[in-house]
Amino acid sequence: MELLEQLSHCIEFGKINQASPYPPDMKGQDGADELAKMALDQGIGANDILQKGLVPGMEKVGVKFRENKVFVPQVLMSAKAMNAAMEHLKPFFQSGEVTRKGKFVIGTVAGDLHDIGKNLVSMMIEGSGWEIIDLGVDVSTEKLMETIKANPDCVVGLSALLTTTMNNMADTVRKIKAELPNQVILVGGAPLTDDFRKEIGADFYSPDPQGAVEYLNSLVA
């Protein structure tokens, strides 16, 4: 298996580094950490490592998660493996050698403190080559507006896990769209539906992170 395929395999199965005991059948083998460094040492470009190693691995995880073939703990292991590899690529992002597809601003809406769904979406989207600006939980409309204005051309993702905070999401979307009608807004969270998305005027809803990844990638294709 060539190096970038191996790296992709480590991301898919959550093999962080050589010391990591998970998954058991890869015990003692190099993980994403070592392989990303090895790839750079061999002169493989940072962009290729991202696009041909990390992105395909995270994509497979996203599809498996959508199909209920893997669950949250496995996705978190994959994200840790991806982050270990990303550490080696950071200097290349900063130097501009590797370009991101765009900026994705994400947060859980005001009044809601749930972050697992938001974090999963962030990891998947970062794994597909976007820069993430994570505003955390209980995010006010004002804070979102400030961030959007500081990052023109960004795409916004809003999450809500409570039926009570869906009203806050509706409020936030309407206020953003009133001031910035062309702002692209994605919404997600357990109680949401596509009908609710239409009703509040957001641009896209997905019941799973992979749907959000595919939609974002379609914007820059």
TORKOL-4160 file (C-alpha; in steps of 0.2 Angstrom, whole numbers, padded with zeros to 4 digits, m for minus):
221
<pt num="1" X="0000" Y="0000" Z="0000"/>
<pt num="2" X="0008" Y="0016" Z="m0005"/>
<pt num="3" X="0011" Y="0030" Z="0008"/>
<pt num="4" X="m0004" Y="0041" Z="0005"/>
<pt num="5" X="m0016" Y="0026" Z="0004"/>
<pt num="6" X="m0009" Y="0020" Z="0021"/>
<pt num="7" X="m0012" Y="0037" Z="0028"/>
<pt num="8" X="m0030" Y="0037" Z="0022"/>
<pt num="9" X="m0032" Y="0020" Z="0029"/>
<pt num="10" X="m0026" Y="0027" Z="0046"/>
<pt num="11" X="m0038" Y="0041" Z="0046"/>
<pt num="12" X="m0052" Y="0030" Z="0041"/>
<pt num="13" X="m0049" Y="0017" Z="0055"/>
<pt num="14" X="m0043" Y="0030" Z="0068"/>
<pt num="15" X="m0025" Y="0025" Z="0070"/>
<pt num="16" X="m0017" Y="0041" Z="0077"/>
<pt num="17" X="0001" Y="0036" Z="0080"/>
<pt num="18" X="0012" Y="0021" Z="0083"/>
<pt num="19" X="0009" Y="0021" Z="0102"/>
<pt num="20" X="m0010" Y="0021" Z="0100"/>
<pt num="21" X="m0018" Y="0004" Z="0104"/>
<pt num="22" X="m0033" Y="0007" Z="0093"/>
<pt num="23" X="m0038" Y="m0001" Z="0082"/>
<pt num="24" X="m0031" Y="m0018" Z="0089"/>
<pt num="25" X="m0027" Y="m0025" Z="0072"/>
<pt num="26" X="m0015" Y="m0011" Z="0068"/>
<pt num="27" X="m0005" Y="m0012" Z="0085"/>
<pt num="28" X="0013" Y="m0006" Z="0084"/>
<pt num="29" X="0011" Y="0000" Z="0066"/>
<pt num="30" X="0014" Y="0018" Z="0061"/>
<pt num="31" X="m0001" Y="0030" Z="0062"/>
<pt num="32" X="m0007" Y="0046" Z="0054"/>
<pt num="33" X="0006" Y="0056" Z="0064"/>
<pt num="34" X="0022" Y="0046" Z="0058"/>
<pt num="35" X="0015" Y="0043" Z="0040"/>
<pt num="36" X="0012" Y="0062" Z="0037"/>
<pt num="37" X="0029" Y="0066" Z="0043"/>
<pt num="38" X="0036" Y="0052" Z="0032"/>
<pt num="39" X="0027" Y="0059" Z="0017"/>
<pt num="40" X="0034" Y="0076" Z="0019"/>
<pt num="41" X="0051" Y="0069" Z="0022"/>
<pt num="42" X="0050" Y="0060" Z="0005"/>
<pt num="43" X="0046" Y="0076" Z="m0004"/>
<pt num="44" X="0027" Y="0073" Z="m0006"/>
<pt num="45" X="0018" Y="0090" Z="m0007"/>
<pt num="46" X="0008" Y="0095" Z="0008"/>
<pt num="47" X="m0007" Y="0098" Z="m0003"/>
<pt num="48" X="m0006" Y="0081" Z="m0010"/>
<pt num="49" X="m0005" Y="0074" Z="0008"/>
<pt num="50" X="m0021" Y="0083" Z="0012"/>
<pt num="51" X="m0031" Y="0080" Z="m0004"/>
<pt num="52" X="m0025" Y="0062" Z="m0007"/>
<pt num="53" X="m0022" Y="0056" Z="0011"/>
<pt num="54" X="m0033" Y="0065" Z="0023"/>
<pt num="55" X="m0048" Y="0070" Z="0013"/>
<pt num="56" X="m0052" Y="0052" Z="0006"/>
<pt num="57" X="m0050" Y="0045" Z="0023"/>
<pt num="58" X="m0062" Y="0057" Z="0031"/>
<pt num="59" X="m0074" Y="0055" Z="0017"/>
<pt num="60" X="m0075" Y="0036" Z="0020"/>
<pt num="61" X="m0078" Y="0039" Z="0038"/>
<pt num="62" X="m0092" Y="0052" Z="0034"/>
<pt num="63" X="m0101" Y="0039" Z="0022"/>
<pt num="64" X="m0099" Y="0025" Z="0035"/>
<pt num="65" X="m0106" Y="0036" Z="0048"/>
<pt num="66" X="m0121" Y="0041" Z="0037"/>
<pt num="67" X="m0125" Y="0023" Z="0034"/>
<pt num="68" X="m0123" Y="0019" Z="0053"/>
<pt num="69" X="m0108" Y="0007" Z="0050"/>
<pt num="70" X="m0098" Y="0017" Z="0062"/>
<pt num="71" X="m0103" Y="0028" Z="0077"/>
<pt num="72" X="m0097" Y="0043" Z="0086"/>
<pt num="73" X="m0082" Y="0036" Z="0096"/>
<pt num="74" X="m0075" Y="0029" Z="0079"/>
<pt num="75" X="m0077" Y="0046" Z="0071"/>
<pt num="76" X="m0069" Y="0055" Z="0085"/>
<pt num="77" X="m0054" Y="0043" Z="0084"/>
<pt num="78" X="m0053" Y="0047" Z="0065"/>
<pt num="79" X="m0053" Y="0065" Z="0069"/>
<pt num="80" X="m0039" Y="0063" Z="0081"/>
<pt num="81" X="m0029" Y="0054" Z="0068"/>
<pt num="82" X="m0033" Y="0068" Z="0056"/>
<pt num="83" X="m0028" Y="0081" Z="0068"/>
<pt num="84" X="m0011" Y="0072" Z="0071"/>
<pt num="85" X="m0007" Y="0072" Z="0053"/>
<pt num="86" X="m0013" Y="0090" Z="0051"/>
<pt num="87" X="m0001" Y="0096" Z="0064"/>
<pt num="88" X="0013" Y="0092" Z="0051"/>
<pt num="89" X="0004" Y="0102" Z="0038"/>
<pt num="90" X="0000" Y="0118" Z="0048"/>
<pt num="91" X="0016" Y="0127" Z="0043"/>
<pt num="92" X="0011" Y="0124" Z="0024"/>
<pt num="93" X="m0006" Y="0132" Z="0027"/>
<pt num="94" X="0002" Y="0147" Z="0036"/>
<pt num="95" X="0014" Y="0149" Z="0022"/>
<pt num="96" X="0000" Y="0148" Z="0009"/>
<pt num="97" X="0007" Y="0133" Z="0000"/>
<pt num="98" X="m0008" Y="0123" Z="0004"/>
<pt num="99" X="m0024" Y="0133" Z="0001"/>
<pt num="100" X="m0041" Y="0129" Z="0009"/>
<pt num="101" X="m0057" Y="0127" Z="0000"/>
<pt num="102" X="m0065" Y="0141" Z="0010"/>
<pt num="103" X="m0069" Y="0147" Z="0028"/>
<pt num="104" X="m0083" Y="0138" Z="0037"/>
<pt num="105" X="m0090" Y="0148" Z="0053"/>
<pt num="106" X="m0099" Y="0136" Z="0064"/>
<pt num="107" X="m0108" Y="0137" Z="0081"/>
<pt num="108" X="m0122" Y="0131" Z="0092"/>
<pt num="109" X="m0136" Y="0144" Z="0093"/>
<pt num="110" X="m0140" Y="0155" Z="0108"/>
<pt num="111" X="m0146" Y="0146" Z="0123"/>
<pt num="112" X="m0140" Y="0129" Z="0117"/>
<pt num="113" X="m0125" Y="0121" Z="0125"/>
<pt num="114" X="m0124" Y="0105" Z="0115"/>
<pt num="115" X="m0108" Y="0103" Z="0105"/>
<pt num="116" X="m0105" Y="0084" Z="0100"/>
<pt num="117" X="m0115" Y="0086" Z="0083"/>
<pt num="118" X="m0107" Y="0103" Z="0080"/>
<pt num="119" X="m0089" Y="0096" Z="0083"/>
<pt num="120" X="m0092" Y="0081" Z="0072"/>
<pt num="121" X="m0098" Y="0092" Z="0058"/>
<pt num="122" X="m0082" Y="0103" Z="0061"/>
<pt num="123" X="m0071" Y="0088" Z="0060"/>
<pt num="124" X="m0078" Y="0081" Z="0044"/>
<pt num="125" X="m0078" Y="0098" Z="0035"/>
<pt num="126" X="m0060" Y="0102" Z="0041"/>
<pt num="127" X="m0056" Y="0085" Z="0035"/>
<pt num="128" X="m0062" Y="0089" Z="0018"/>
<pt num="129" X="m0050" Y="0104" Z="0016"/>
<pt num="130" X="m0060" Y="0119" Z="0024"/>
<pt num="131" X="m0054" Y="0131" Z="0037"/>
<pt num="132" X="m0065" Y="0130" Z="0052"/>
<pt num="133" X="m0069" Y="0145" Z="0063"/>
<pt num="134" X="m0078" Y="0137" Z="0078"/>
<pt num="135" X="m0087" Y="0149" Z="0089"/>
<pt num="136" X="m0092" Y="0136" Z="0101"/>
<pt num="137" X="m0109" Y="0135" Z="0110"/>
<pt num="138" X="m0123" Y="0147" Z="0115"/>
<pt num="139" X="m0117" Y="0159" Z="0101"/>
<pt num="140" X="m0126" Y="0176" Z="0100"/>
<pt num="141" X="m0132" Y="0183" Z="0083"/>
<pt num="142" X="m0121" Y="0198" Z="0086"/>
<pt num="143" X="m0105" Y="0187" Z="0088"/>
<pt num="144" X="m0110" Y="0178" Z="0072"/>
<pt num="145" X="m0112" Y="0194" Z="0062"/>
<pt num="146" X="m0096" Y="0201" Z="0068"/>
<pt num="147" X="m0087" Y="0185" Z="0063"/>
<pt num="148" X="m0096" Y="0184" Z="0046"/>
<pt num="149" X="m0091" Y="0203" Z="0042"/>
<pt num="150" X="m0073" Y="0199" Z="0047"/>
<pt num="151" X="m0073" Y="0184" Z="0035"/>
<pt num="152" X="m0082" Y="0189" Z="0019"/>
<pt num="153" X="m0086" Y="0174" Z="0008"/>
<pt num="154" X="m0087" Y="0162" Z="0023"/>
<pt num="155" X="m0101" Y="0149" Z="0024"/>
<pt num="156" X="m0110" Y="0148" Z="0040"/>
<pt num="157" X="m0116" Y="0132" Z="0050"/>
<pt num="158" X="m0129" Y="0133" Z="0064"/>
<pt num="159" X="m0133" Y="0119" Z="0076"/>
<pt num="160" X="m0147" Y="0116" Z="0088"/>
<pt num="161" X="m0151" Y="0101" Z="0098"/>
<pt num="162" X="m0167" Y="0107" Z="0108"/>
<pt num="163" X="m0184" Y="0111" Z="0101"/>
<pt num="164" X="m0183" Y="0126" Z="0112"/>
<pt num="165" X="m0168" Y="0133" Z="0104"/>
<pt num="166" X="m0174" Y="0131" Z="0086"/>
<pt num="167" X="m0183" Y="0147" Z="0089"/>
<pt num="168" X="m0167" Y="0156" Z="0092"/>
<pt num="169" X="m0160" Y="0148" Z="0076"/>
<pt num="170" X="m0174" Y="0155" Z="0066"/>
<pt num="171" X="m0171" Y="0172" Z="0074"/>
<pt num="172" X="m0153" Y="0171" Z="0070"/>
<pt num="173" X="m0155" Y="0166" Z="0052"/>
<pt num="174" X="m0168" Y="0179" Z="0049"/>
<pt num="175" X="m0157" Y="0193" Z="0056"/>
<pt num="176" X="m0142" Y="0187" Z="0046"/>
<pt num="177" X="m0152" Y="0186" Z="0030"/>
<pt num="178" X="m0160" Y="0203" Z="0033"/>
<pt num="179" X="m0143" Y="0211" Z="0033"/>
<pt num="180" X="m0133" Y="0199" Z="0022"/>
<pt num="181" X="m0146" Y="0192" Z="0010"/>
<pt num="182" X="m0133" Y="0182" Z="0000"/>
<pt num="183" X="m0125" Y="0174" Z="0015"/>
<pt num="184" X="m0125" Y="0155" Z="0014"/>
<pt num="185" X="m0131" Y="0146" Z="0030"/>
<pt num="186" X="m0132" Y="0128" Z="0033"/>
<pt num="187" X="m0142" Y="0121" Z="0048"/>
<pt num="188" X="m0142" Y="0105" Z="0057"/>
<pt num="189" X="m0147" Y="0096" Z="0073"/>
<pt num="190" X="m0158" Y="0081" Z="0079"/>
<pt num="191" X="m0175" Y="0090" Z="0080"/>
<pt num="192" X="m0173" Y="0099" Z="0063"/>
<pt num="193" X="m0181" Y="0095" Z="0046"/>
<pt num="194" X="m0179" Y="0102" Z="0029"/>
<pt num="195" X="m0196" Y="0110" Z="0030"/>
<pt num="196" X="m0190" Y="0119" Z="0046"/>
<pt num="197" X="m0175" Y="0125" Z="0035"/>
<pt num="198" X="m0186" Y="0132" Z="0022"/>
<pt num="199" X="m0198" Y="0140" Z="0034"/>
<pt num="200" X="m0183" Y="0150" Z="0042"/>
<pt num="201" X="m0175" Y="0154" Z="0026"/>
<pt num="202" X="m0158" Y="0144" Z="0028"/>
<pt num="203" X="m0150" Y="0137" Z="0012"/>
<pt num="204" X="m0146" Y="0119" Z="0017"/>
<pt num="205" X="m0150" Y="0106" Z="0029"/>
<pt num="206" X="m0143" Y="0089" Z="0031"/>
<pt num="207" X="m0147" Y="0075" Z="0044"/>
<pt num="208" X="m0128" Y="0070" Z="0044"/>
<pt num="209" X="m0111" Y="0078" Z="0043"/>
<pt num="210" X="m0107" Y="0070" Z="0026"/>
<pt num="211" X="m0122" Y="0079" Z="0018"/>
<pt num="212" X="m0115" Y="0096" Z="0024"/>
<pt num="213" X="m0097" Y="0091" Z="0017"/>
<pt num="214" X="m0105" Y="0087" Z="0000"/>
<pt num="215" X="m0115" Y="0103" Z="m0001"/>
<pt num="216" X="m0100" Y="0114" Z="0004"/>
<pt num="217" X="m0089" Y="0105" Z="m0009"/>
<pt num="218" X="m0102" Y="0108" Z="m0022"/>
<pt num="219" X="m0101" Y="0127" Z="m0019"/>
<pt num="220" X="m0083" Y="0127" Z="m0024"/>
<pt num="221" X="m0083" Y="0114" Z="m0037"/>
